[in-house]
């Protein structure tokens, strides 16, 4: 049998139809897959003699199927730097002839492609694109690459987690270190630490702790690394208990809410919460006058330490206690009492140190509160702000201040602060006319239907007096009614019921009342004449009546210009309960011809050879005054063996040195006086004037006293425009480094008008 041969063209066609191959290329590299072809022989093994030869050379090579679309899916779509994602590609139709494709990254800075594998390079996003070789069909998917999350840094404490140390004593802290999350980098230099109980307790190098504030302190260490979302941090805490030099025994539990004041209650603060104490947090302290301490300076536990020199110079420098601004009852009469312990920490006169109550556009009700000046000795102070009406709106509260500053340290510890608000009895306030005062029997204030007010005075219901001994000692006694007037504290107790509208100059005024004495030391009678206080104790008597009840009686002629009556105790512990007060005005005894109202005649002289207030630091610390042996060069009429040397400091400016205090009993209003000053000028700098200042209101007229070097006897005549309480050596301008020797001042009555 003869073999059949298939034509070559036919064999080629069969080979083409017998298999299909696809390939993909990525990143410049082709990736292929193939379908195996069927096995086909080119020689027929069983030739047939009955089948004629077939010619297939004229049949068509089949139609090409093209790619219509492509899709790409990434898994996962978010990876970390260095991690990989796989791409799955679908080419349609499934029977397309050429299903090969290329995968590329459109942001190789973020992700790269190798075949179907995508690798994260850096934080960000990249589009991964697939493109078919047949028809350039395109699809995209987005890969997100995140930073590798490093572990947080660590802080290591090689020491204890808690310590105890005395207030004001150094404590060496453990050598705390910080390390990066990679475990390799030292972050100690970037570490921070803070004591939230005392911002000043840690040294700059974080190696030493020292706090004067008793209580539990938490020193918190902190370090961080990384940025934004990758920021990691670590913290570590060390607890330090600071113990006080003196244990606290002041109990505030249940009474440490200032809101109690609104409901006529009591508020207490002993500063045991340190800088979180209600009272301390509210302080308005422009000059940094206040601090806390639990050292030996403290009274007990923590105490408030006030540097009073930093509260002087301006009302704005006062130390304001603003705790009560939002809780004081507004627009109604309320009696507020304040008490606290105090301890002087430095040697000082403390004469200019005050505590008071104030509100916006009001200078305040002030009290000199330091009566015991012994350094290191604790005393108790209590003051009342009676029948006080705080206006609606604005700031209000209590304050500490010093009237004038000097170079002498002036520090005081204050502790155990108590404020109480009490309801005021209903009274009828009256101001009698001069006709009522001159009527027979005068006018009697009963503190109820005929009531008035005192500075530092409180109208009190007898039945509400807490002290049983005082209450029973007053109840039903002659001269005492349903209400009494309670006067406390030193300094000003000006009476509103007597003023310029009813006090008649030249009339004899008498005031009488019974009072219950708790402490009546230093009780003075003062008339306010032309703005100055004139002490009038000559006709003042206080006699015992029954037990602690005493009789007060005063009479005196009313000087011209008298504006008010002032009960002026010099005792900080002054405390009396006043019964009904009777006031009378009667004609004064005729003034003998040739005499003043105070009995002085022409030719009367008063000579003062030294400063009545003493020496030392004067004029707010800008000058000094001392009595010295008279230098040989200082000579002249009226200069003796001793003389007062006044030295102004280099920065002296606008200085006032009180020299002489006639107290309203020597220089009387309206009469003519010759004033003689004997002094010697050693040095005088600048063009400053040297003058006399009367009660800070009237200044010696003209150019002032001669300031040329050498001896001077200066005289001038003055018709007094007021009853003088004091006069001063006054320099209105700067005169630094000047020195004078003041020998004497003489006042002579030369004419009576």
C-alpha positions in Angstrom: 0.0 0.0 0.0 1.2 3.4 -0.8 1.7 6.1 1.9 -0.4 9.3 1.8 1.3 12.6 2.3 -0.4 15.6 3.8 0.5 18.9 2.1 2.9 21.2 4.0 0.4 24.0 4.0 -2.2 21.8 5.7 0.3 20.7 8.3 1.1 24.3 9.2 -2.6 25.1 9.6 -3.1 22.1 11.9 -0.2 23.2 14.1 -1.7 26.6 14.4 -5.1 25.4 15.4 -3.7 22.8 17.8 -2.4 25.2 20.5 -2.9 28.8 22.1 -0.2 30.7 24.0 -0.5 33.9 26.2 2.3 36.1 27.8 2.5 39.0 30.3 5.4 41.4 30.7 6.0 43.5 33.8 8.7 46.0 34.7 10.4 45.2 31.4 10.2 41.4 32.0 7.7 39.2 30.1 5.8 36.6 32.1 4.2 33.8 29.9 1.8 30.9 30.3 0.9 28.4 27.6 -1.7 25.7 26.8 -0.1 22.4 25.6 -0.8 21.4 22.0 -2.4 18.1 21.1 0.0 15.6 19.7 -0.5 15.4 15.9 1.4 13.2 13.4 2.3 14.4 9.9 2.2 10.9 8.5 -1.0 8.7 8.3 -0.2 5.3 9.8 -3.1 3.5 8.2 -3.3 4.5 4.5 -6.5 3.6 2.7 -6.5 2.5 -0.9 -10.1 3.3 -1.2 -9.8 7.0 0.0 -8.6 9.4 -2.7 -6.0 12.1 -1.9 -7.5 15.4 -0.4 -6.1 18.8 -1.3 -6.7 21.2 1.7 -4.4 24.0 0.6 -7.3 26.2 -0.3 -9.0 26.2 3.2 -8.8 29.8 5.3 -5.9 30.3 8.4 -9.2 31.1 11.8 -10.4 34.8 12.8 -8.3 36.5 15.6 -10.1 37.2 19.0 -8.9 40.6 20.5 -8.8 41.7 24.2 -11.8 43.8 25.2 -11.0 44.8 28.9 -8.7 44.2 31.8 -9.1 44.4 35.6 -6.6 44.3 38.4 -7.1 43.5 42.1 -4.5 44.0 44.9 -4.4 41.9 48.0 -3.9 43.5 50.5 -4.4 47.1 49.5 -2.5 48.4 52.6 1.0 47.3 53.5 3.9 48.5 55.6 7.2 49.5 54.3 9.1 46.3 53.2 5.9 44.2 53.0 4.3 42.9 49.7 1.0 42.7 48.0 -0.1 40.4 45.2 -1.8 41.5 42.0 -4.5 39.4 40.3 -5.3 40.3 36.7 -8.4 39.3 34.6 -8.3 39.8 30.8 -11.6 39.5 28.9 -12.8 37.8 26.9 -11.4 34.7 28.3 -10.7 33.3 24.8 -8.8 36.3 23.6 -5.9 35.3 21.4 -3.3 37.5 23.2 -3.9 37.8 26.9 -0.5 39.0 27.8 -0.1 42.3 29.9 2.4 44.5 31.7 2.1 45.6 35.4 3.8 48.9 36.4 4.0 51.3 39.4 3.2 54.9 38.8 5.0 55.9 41.9 8.1 53.8 42.4 9.2 56.0 45.3 6.4 54.5 47.3 6.0 51.0 45.7 7.8 48.8 43.1 6.5 45.9 41.0 8.2 42.6 40.2 5.9 40.4 38.2 2.6 40.3 40.2 4.3 41.2 43.4 4.2 44.8 44.8 6.7 45.8 47.5 6.3 48.9 49.8 9.2 51.3 49.7 8.1 54.4 51.6 5.1 55.9 53.3 2.5 57.1 50.8 0.2 55.9 48.0 0.9 54.6 44.5 -1.3 53.6 41.6 -0.5 50.1 40.2 -1.4 50.0 36.5 -1.9 46.9 34.2 -1.7 47.4 30.4 -2.6 44.6 27.9 -0.3 44.0 25.0 -3.2 43.5 22.7 -5.2 46.7 22.4 -3.5 48.6 25.2 -6.3 48.1 27.6 -5.6 49.7 31.0 -6.8 49.2 34.6 -5.5 50.7 37.9 -5.6 49.9 41.6 -4.2 51.9 44.6 -1.7 50.6 47.1 -1.2 52.4 50.5 2.1 52.1 52.2 2.5 52.8 55.9 5.5 53.4 58.1 6.7 50.5 60.1 5.4 51.2 63.7 8.3 51.2 66.1 7.8 50.3 69.8 7.3 53.3 72.2 10.4 54.7 73.9 11.0 53.7 77.5 11.8 55.5 80.7 13.8 53.7 83.3 13.9 54.5 87.1 16.8 52.8 88.8 15.6 54.1 92.2 12.5 54.1 94.3 9.0 55.1 93.2 8.2 57.1 96.3 10.2 59.3 98.7 9.6 61.4 101.9 11.5 64.6 102.5 11.1 67.6 104.8 9.9 70.9 103.4 12.8 73.0 102.0 15.3 70.2 102.1 17.2 68.9 99.0 16.3 65.4 97.8 18.6 63.7 95.3 16.5 62.1 92.6 17.3 58.7 91.0 19.2 58.8 87.7 16.1 58.4 85.4 17.0 57.7 81.8 15.0 57.4 78.5 15.7 55.1 75.5 14.3 55.1 72.0 11.8 52.4 70.9 14.6 50.8 68.8 16.4 50.1 72.1 19.5 51.8 70.9 19.2 55.6 71.0 19.6 57.5 74.3 16.7 60.0 74.6 17.6 61.2 78.2 18.6 64.6 77.0 15.1 65.1 75.4 13.3 63.9 78.5 11.2 66.4 80.4 10.0 66.4 84.0 7.5 68.4 86.0 6.0 68.6 89.5 2.4 69.7 88.9 2.2 70.6 92.6 5.1 73.0 92.5 6.6 74.3 89.3 9.8 75.4 91.0 10.7 72.2 92.9 13.0 70.6 90.3 16.5 71.7 89.4 17.3 72.4 85.8 19.3 69.1 85.4 16.4 67.1 87.0 18.7 65.7 89.6 17.4 67.5 92.7 14.0 68.1 94.3 13.3 70.8 96.8 9.9 72.2 97.7 8.7 74.3 100.6 5.1 73.2 100.0 3.9 70.3 102.2 1.8 67.5 100.7 2.0 64.8 98.1 4.0 65.8 95.0 4.0 63.7 91.8 7.1 64.2 89.6 6.1 63.2 86.1 8.8 62.3 83.5 7.9 62.4 79.8 9.7 61.7 76.5 8.5 61.3 72.9 9.8 60.4 69.5 8.3 60.3 66.0 6.0 62.7 64.4 2.2 63.1 63.8 0.4 59.8 63.7 3.7 57.9 64.3 4.4 59.9 67.5 5.2 57.6 70.5 5.7 58.6 74.1 6.5 57.2 77.5 5.8 58.5 81.0 7.0 57.7 84.5 6.0 59.0 87.9 7.7 59.3 91.2 5.7 60.3 94.3 7.3 62.5 96.9 5.7 63.4 100.2 6.9 66.7 101.6 6.4 67.0 105.4 5.9 70.3 107.2 8.0 71.7 110.0 4.9 72.0 112.1 2.0 69.6 111.9 -1.3 71.2 110.7 -4.2 71.0 113.2 -6.5 73.5 111.5 -9.6 71.7 110.3 -11.5 72.9 107.3 -13.6 69.8 106.5 -17.1 70.8 105.5 -16.3 74.6 105.5 -13.9 74.8 102.5 -16.4 76.0 99.9 -16.5 79.7 99.3 -20.1 79.4 98.1 -21.1 79.2 101.8 -20.6 82.9 102.1 -23.7 83.4 99.8 -25.8 81.6 102.4 -24.5 83.5 105.4 -22.0 80.8 106.2 -18.3 80.3 106.9 -15.4 79.5 104.6 -12.0 78.2 105.9 -8.7 77.8 104.2 -5.4 76.6 105.8 -3.5 76.2 102.5 -3.2 72.5 103.0 -3.9 71.9 99.3 -0.8 73.8 98.5 -1.0 75.7 95.2 -4.5 74.2 94.7 -5.8 75.9 97.8 -8.9 77.9 96.9 -7.6 81.1 98.5 -4.1 80.8 97.0 -5.4 80.1 93.5 -7.5 83.2 93.5 -4.8 85.7 94.6 -4.2 88.7 92.4 -0.5 89.2 92.8 1.0 91.7 90.4 4.5 91.8 91.9 4.9 88.2 93.1 4.5 89.1 96.7 3.0 85.8 97.8 4.4 82.3 98.2 3.7 79.2 100.2 6.0 77.5 102.8 5.8 74.6 105.2 9.3 75.3 106.6 10.0 76.9 110.0 8.7 80.2 108.6 5.2 78.7 108.5 2.6 78.8 111.3 1.5 75.3 110.8 1.4 73.0 107.7 1.6 75.3 104.7 1.3 79.1 105.3 1.0 82.0 103.0 4.2 84.1 103.0 3.7 87.8 102.0 6.5 90.1 101.2 4.7 93.4 102.0 7.3 95.6 100.3 6.2 94.1 97.0 2.6 95.3 97.7 3.5 99.0 98.1 3.9 101.9 95.8 0.5 101.6 94.0 -2.9 100.3 94.8 -2.5 98.0 91.9 0.4 96.3 93.7 -1.9 95.1 96.5 -2.2 91.4 97.1 -5.9 90.8 96.2 -7.9 87.9 97.6 -10.4 87.3 94.8 -11.9 84.0 96.1 -15.1 85.8 97.0 -15.8 87.9 93.9 -18.5 85.5 92.7 -20.0 84.6 96.1 -20.4 87.9 98.0 -24.0 88.9 98.4 -24.5 92.0 96.1 -26.6 95.0 96.6 -27.6 94.3 100.3 -26.2 95.0 103.7 -24.1 92.2 105.1 -21.5 92.0 107.9 -18.4 90.1 107.0 -15.9 89.0 109.6 -12.4 87.9 108.7 -9.8 86.2 111.0 -6.5 84.6 110.6 -3.2 83.8 112.3 -0.1 85.9 111.5 3.6 85.7 112.3 6.2 88.4 111.6 9.2 86.9 109.9 11.4 90.0 109.8 12.2 93.0 112.0 9.9 95.8 110.8 7.7 98.6 112.1 4.7 97.1 110.3 3.0 100.4 110.8 2.1 100.7 107.2 0.9 97.1 106.8 -2.9 96.8 106.2 -5.7 94.3 105.5 -8.9 95.5 104.0 -12.0 94.9 101.9 -12.5 96.5 98.6 -14.5 96.5 95.3 -14.2 98.2 91.9 -14.0 102.0 92.1 -13.7 101.9 95.9 -10.4 102.3 97.8 -11.5 100.0 100.5 -12.1 99.6 104.3 -8.6 99.2 105.7 -7.1 98.0 109.0 -3.6 97.8 110.4 -3.6 94.2 111.5 -0.2 93.6 113.1 -0.3 94.5 116.7 2.3 91.9 117.9 5.6 92.7 116.0 7.7 90.0 117.7 9.6 88.0 115.1 8.6 84.3 115.1 5.6 84.8 117.4 2.1 83.8 116.2 -0.9 86.0 116.9 -4.5 86.0 116.0 -6.3 88.8 114.1 -10.0 89.4 113.7 -11.7 92.2 111.9 -15.3 93.0 111.0 -16.6 94.8 108.0 -20.1 95.6 109.3 -23.2 96.4 107.4 -21.3 96.4 104.1 -23.1 96.8 100.8 -21.1 95.4 97.9 -22.5 96.9 94.6 -23.8 94.7 91.8 -21.2 93.5 89.3 -17.5 94.0 89.2 -14.6 92.6 91.3 -14.8 92.5 95.1 -13.0 90.9 97.9 -10.2 91.3 100.5 -6.7 92.5 100.1 -3.3 93.0 101.8 -1.0 96.0 101.1 1.7 98.2 102.5 1.2 101.9 102.3 4.9 102.7 101.5 7.8 100.6 100.7 11.4 100.9 102.0 14.6 98.9 102.1 13.7 97.1 105.4 12.5 93.5 104.9 8.8 93.2 105.7 7.7 89.6 105.5 4.7 88.0 107.4 3.3 84.4 107.5 -0.5 84.2 107.3 -2.5 81.0 108.0 -5.9 79.6 109.1 -8.0 82.1 107.1 -11.7 82.3 108.1 -14.4 84.4 106.5 -18.0 84.5 107.8 -21.0 86.4 106.4 -23.7 87.4 108.8 -27.1 88.9 108.2 -27.5 92.5 109.4 -30.3 93.5 111.7 -33.0 95.7 110.2 -32.4 99.3 111.3 -33.4 102.9 110.4 -30.4 105.0 109.4 -30.7 108.6 110.4 -28.5 111.7 110.5 -29.7 114.2 113.0 -29.7 117.9 112.2 -27.7 120.5 114.2 -31.0 121.6 115.7 -31.7 118.1 117.0 -28.2 118.0 118.5 -28.7 121.4 120.2 -32.2 120.5 121.5 -32.6 119.8 125.2 -31.3 116.4 126.0 -29.5 116.2 122.6 -30.0 113.2 120.3 -29.7 109.5 121.2 -28.7 106.8 118.8 -30.3 103.5 119.9 -28.9 101.5 117.0 -32.4 100.4 115.8 -34.9 103.1 115.0 -32.2 105.8 115.3 -29.2 104.1 113.9 -26.1 105.0 112.0 -22.8 103.3 111.0 -19.2 103.2 112.1 -16.1 102.2 110.1 -15.3 98.8 111.6 -18.6 98.8 113.5 -21.4 96.2 113.3 -25.0 96.7 114.5 -25.6 93.5 116.5 -28.7 92.0 118.0 -27.9 91.4 121.7 -29.7 88.0 121.5 -27.4 86.9 118.7 -24.1 87.6 120.5 -22.4 84.2 120.5 -20.4 84.7 123.6 -22.7 83.9 126.5 -20.7 86.0 129.1 -21.0 89.1 126.9 -24.6 88.5 126.1 -25.7 88.1 129.7 -23.5 90.9 130.8 -25.4 93.3 128.4 -29.0 92.0 128.4 -31.4 94.2 130.3 -28.7 96.5 131.6 -29.3 100.3 131.7 -28.1 102.0 128.6 -28.3 98.9 126.4 -31.3 98.2 124.1 -32.3 95.5 121.7 -29.3 96.3 119.4 -25.7 97.3 120.3 -22.9 98.7 118.1 -19.9 96.3 118.1 -16.6 98.1 117.4 -13.4 96.0 116.7 -9.9 96.5 115.4 -7.5 99.4 115.4 -7.3 102.5 113.1 -10.3 104.3 111.7 -13.8 104.1 113.2 -15.4 107.2 111.6 -19.0 107.7 112.7 -21.4 108.6 109.9 -24.0 110.1 112.2 -21.8 113.2 112.9 -20.5 115.2 110.0 -20.1 118.6 108.5 -23.9 119.0 108.1 -24.6 119.0 111.9 -21.3 119.8 113.7 -21.3 123.5 114.4 -17.9 125.1 114.8 -17.4 126.9 118.1 -20.1 124.8 119.9 -19.2 122.4 122.7 -19.8 118.8 121.6 -20.4 116.0 124.2 -20.7 112.3 123.5 -21.6 109.7 126.2 -22.5 106.0 126.2 -22.0 102.9 128.2 -20.1 100.0 126.7 -19.1 96.4 127.5 -15.3 96.1 127.5 -13.7 93.1 125.9 -10.5 95.1 125.2 -10.6 98.9 125.2 -6.9 99.6 125.2 -5.7 102.6 123.1 -9.1 104.2 122.8 -8.7 107.7 121.4 -11.1 110.5 120.5 -10.3 112.2 117.3 -12.0 114.9 115.2 -11.3 115.0 111.5 -10.5 118.6 110.7 -9.8 119.6 107.1 -8.9 116.0 106.3 -6.5 115.6 109.2 -7.1 113.7 112.4 -6.9 115.9 115.6 -6.6 114.0 118.8 -8.9 115.4 121.5 -8.3 113.2 124.5 -8.0 116.1 127.1 -11.6 115.8 128.2 -12.0 112.1 127.6 -13.0 109.7 130.5 -13.8 106.0 130.6 -14.9 105.0 134.1 -15.9 101.6 135.5 -19.7 101.1 136.1 -20.5 97.4 136.7 -18.1 94.5 135.9 -17.0 94.9 132.3 -19.4 97.8 131.7 -17.8 101.2 131.5 -19.0 104.8 131.0 -17.5 106.8 128.1 -17.7 110.6 128.2 -16.0 113.2 126.0 -16.6 116.9 125.5 -14.7 119.5 123.5 -15.2 122.6 121.3 -15.7 121.8 117.6 -12.9 123.4 115.6 -13.7 125.1 112.3 -13.5 122.7 109.4 -14.5 119.6 111.4 -16.1 117.0 109.1 -16.5 113.9 111.2 -15.8 112.2 114.5 -13.4 109.3 114.7 -13.1 106.7 117.5 -9.5 105.8 116.9 -8.1 102.8 118.8 -4.4 102.1 118.5 -4.9 98.5 119.6 -5.4 95.9 117.0 -7.3 93.7 119.5 -9.8 96.6 120.4 -13.2 95.1 121.0 -16.2 96.8 122.7 -20.1 96.6 122.5 -21.5 100.1 122.6 -24.9 100.9 124.1 -27.1 103.9 123.2 -25.0 107.0 122.4 -26.2 110.4 123.3 -24.8 113.4 121.5 -25.3 117.1 122.5 -24.3 120.5 121.1 -24.3 123.4 123.5 -22.8 126.9 123.5 -19.1 126.8 124.4 -17.7 128.9 127.2 -16.7 132.3 126.0 -13.1 132.5 124.7 -11.2 135.0 126.8 -10.1 138.0 124.9 -6.6 137.6 123.5 -6.7 133.8 123.5 -7.4 131.2 120.8 -10.1 128.5 121.3 -7.4 126.3 122.7 -6.2 128.9 125.2 -3.1 130.1 123.4 -1.9 133.8 123.5 0.2 135.8 121.2 3.9 135.0 121.7 3.2 131.3 122.5 6.0 129.3 120.9 6.7 125.6 120.2 10.2 124.5 119.4 11.1 121.1 118.0 14.8 120.0 118.0 14.3 116.4 116.7 12.0 114.4 114.5 8.9 113.3 116.6 8.6 110.0 114.6 12.2 108.9 115.3 15.0 108.4 112.9 16.4 105.7 110.6 14.9 105.0 107.2 12.5 107.8 106.2 10.6 109.0 103.1 9.8 105.6 101.9 13.4 104.4 102.2 14.7 107.2 100.0 16.5 109.0 102.8 17.8 108.5 106.3 17.6 110.7 109.4 19.8 110.3 112.4 20.7 112.5 115.4 24.5 113.0 115.5 27.1 115.0 117.3 27.3 118.3 115.5 30.3 118.4 113.1 32.8 121.2 113.8 32.1 122.9 110.5 28.3 123.1 111.2 28.0 126.3 113.2 25.6 129.2 113.6 23.0 130.7 115.9 20.7 128.1 117.3 22.9 125.1 116.5 23.7 123.0 119.6 25.8 119.9 120.4 23.4 117.5 118.7 21.8 117.9 115.4 19.6 115.8 113.0 21.4 114.8 109.8 19.2 114.1 106.8 20.8 112.2 103.9 19.0 111.6 100.6 19.8 108.5 98.6 21.2 108.6 95.1 17.7 108.0 93.6 15.7 110.2 95.9 12.8 111.9 94.3 9.6 113.6 95.6 10.4 112.9 99.2 8.4 113.8 102.3 9.9 113.5 105.8 7.5 114.0 108.7 9.2 116.3 111.2 6.8 117.9 113.7 3.3 116.9 115.0 1.3 119.7 116.6 -1.7 117.4 116.5 -4.2 120.2 115.8 -3.6 121.6 119.3 -1.0 124.3 118.5 -1.4 125.6 115.0 -5.1 126.5 114.8 -7.1 127.5 111.8 -7.3 131.2 111.0 -4.5 132.5 113.2 -1.2 133.9 112.1 2.1 132.1 112.9 5.8 132.7 112.3 7.7 129.5 111.5 11.5 129.5 111.8 13.7 126.7 110.5 17.4 126.6 111.5 19.5 124.3 109.3 22.8 123.8 107.6 23.3 122.7 104.0 26.3 120.4 103.4 25.5 119.4 99.8 22.5 120.0 97.6 22.2 118.5 94.1 20.1 119.8 91.3 17.5 122.5 91.3 15.1 120.8 93.7 13.1 122.9 96.2 13.2 122.5 99.9 9.8 123.2 101.4 7.4 122.6 104.3 4.3 120.5 103.8 1.3 120.8 106.1 -0.8 117.6 106.3 0.1 116.8 102.7 -2.4 119.5 101.7 -0.8 123.0 102.2 2.8 123.8 101.0 4.9 126.7 102.2 4.4 129.4 99.5 7.1 130.8 97.3 10.3 129.3 96.1 11.0 127.5 99.3 14.0 127.4 101.7 17.5 128.4 100.6 19.6 125.4 99.5 22.9 127.1 99.1 25.8 125.6 101.1 26.2 126.8 104.7 24.1 128.0 107.6 20.5 129.2 107.2 17.9 130.7 109.5 14.7 130.7 107.4 11.5 132.5 108.6 8.1 133.0 107.1 4.7 134.1 108.3 1.6 132.1 107.6 -2.1 132.6 108.3 -3.2 129.0 108.9 -5.9 127.7 106.6 -6.4 124.6 108.7 -5.7 123.1 112.1 -2.4 121.4 111.4 -1.9 117.8 112.5 1.8 117.6 111.2 4.2 119.2 108.9 7.1 117.8 107.0 10.3 118.6 105.2 9.3 118.2 101.6 11.4 118.0 98.4 9.1 117.9 95.3 11.9 117.1 92.8 14.9 114.8 92.5 17.8 115.7 94.9 19.9 112.5 95.1 23.0 112.5 97.4 22.0 115.7 99.2 22.8 116.3 102.9 21.4 118.8 105.4 21.7 119.3 109.1 18.3 120.3 110.7 18.8 122.0 114.1 15.2 123.1 115.0 11.8 124.3 114.0 10.0 127.0 116.0 6.3 127.9 115.6 5.2 131.2 117.2 1.7 132.6 117.4 2.0 136.2 116.3 -1.6 137.3 115.7 -5.1 136.0 116.7 -7.9 136.4 114.2 
